[in-house]
Amino acid sequence: MLETGPIIRAMLRRPAGPLLIILQLAITIAIVSNSLSFIQQRSEFINRDPGLKVEGLLRIWIKQDETLGNIDDTIEEDLRFLNSQSTVKSAIAIDGLPMGGSGGTSGFSTSSTPDSSEGDQATSAGASMIRVTEGWLETLGATLVEGTDFAFDDYQRFRQENAPSSSPIILTEVIAEQLFPDQNPIGQSLYMGELVSFTVVGVVENIFGHQRYSERPYHTVIFPKLTLRDSSNYLIRTNESNEELVLNDLVEELRNLNDTRIVGDEKTMTTIAGDTYSGEYAMITLLSIVVILLIGVNALGVVGLTSFWISQRRKQIGIRRALGASRTAIVRYFLLENMMLVAGAVFIGGIAAISASIYMVKAYGFEPLAWFYIPASALAVLLITLGAAIFPVKKASQISPVEAVAGR
């Protein structure tokens, strides 16, 4: 470590180059550490368990011309047909498609009058509403953990103006825990305003509602009451491996079955899940490219600066070689020089990374930067820097003392 003194004095004689490299490396460490943190956060967001078996699940959308047919009859006929197919394990009509991005949302309370003195102890929560027909558990691949499924007579289809004032419901685990902490939710009552009441008959493992970007994606309430509109979504569970082929065949057969309605927008649930996170995938790809380009630019900068320094100090290298310095000593000298630059960059870059993280937490609600991303980024930059410097440094160690002193 006796070489650190001469290295520092050499840098101070011409500080512009080293300072620029330190700043460049510091900015890289700040950007790379925050980018890696953000990539990790987005990856965890994408990899959340939706609570349903996405593989083998198909979606078909239909729109009924009300002047030519009745949507209720159409759904009845279509589901009877779909459930009779050998390629179909089960099929349902659904309103509030999981990860679909659209559907009903409402607030639920344990009191019919939460704003009154009587309702001061009431617990409330907002949730996505999923309305289904019979066979939904098997079709979604959801798991009932408490209570029972809906009874056959619970399933109804109705127009919005004829909505029932009461209904059995099934909650996901997370909202059941929030609404009924330390209580058995089965048999408990929930209210939507003063006039509409529900009775909890079961609890399922957490499944996504349609609000995929919500802070509470598992806050979901399942109803056996399907609201009739001029259109509907069908979810179909198949055991066939070729999902696309099954889907296309079913769409064609549904079109042949009834020409009074439109059949389309068919997708596998795997495709829907991919579309749901297309923005996240694009952001991860973009940030990954930025990180690679930044590190690449830094590597080129280090190669250029190291080569420049060597060309400026050929005579010094020759004299050191003439005085007995080994090739290993020359290599060690320049690699140590690069390590010192990275050390300075880590200090400045660490402060910049933390400052940027604090700003993004306050301004955009990002998660704070985990401390280990800074040393991880610094280590990556150090390895790339040393790797970039090794070729010109090894070339410098092979300089002949005679040629260096003679200026050749």
Buried (B, 14 or more C-beta within 10 A) or exposed (E): EEBEEEBEEBBEEEEEBBEEBBBBBBBBBBBBBBBBBBBBBBEEEBEEEBBBBBEBBBBBBBBBEEEEBEBBEBBBBBBEBBBEBEBBBBBBBBBBBBBBEEBBBEEBBBBBEBEEEEBEEBBBBBBBBBBBBBBBBBBBBBEEEBBEBBEEEBBBBBEEEEEEEEBBBBBBBBBBBBBBEEEEBBEBBBBBEEEBBBEBBBBBBBBBBBBBEBEBBBBBBBBBBBBBEEBBBBBBBBEBEEBEEBBEBBBEEBBEBBEEBEBEEBBBBBBBBBEBBEEBBEBBEEBEEEBEEBBEEBBEBBBBBBBEBBEEBBBBBBBBBEEEBEBEEBBBBBBBBBBBBBEBBBEBBBEBBBEBBEEBEEEEEBEEBBEEBBBBBBEBBBEBBBEBBBEBBEEBBEBEBEEBBEEE
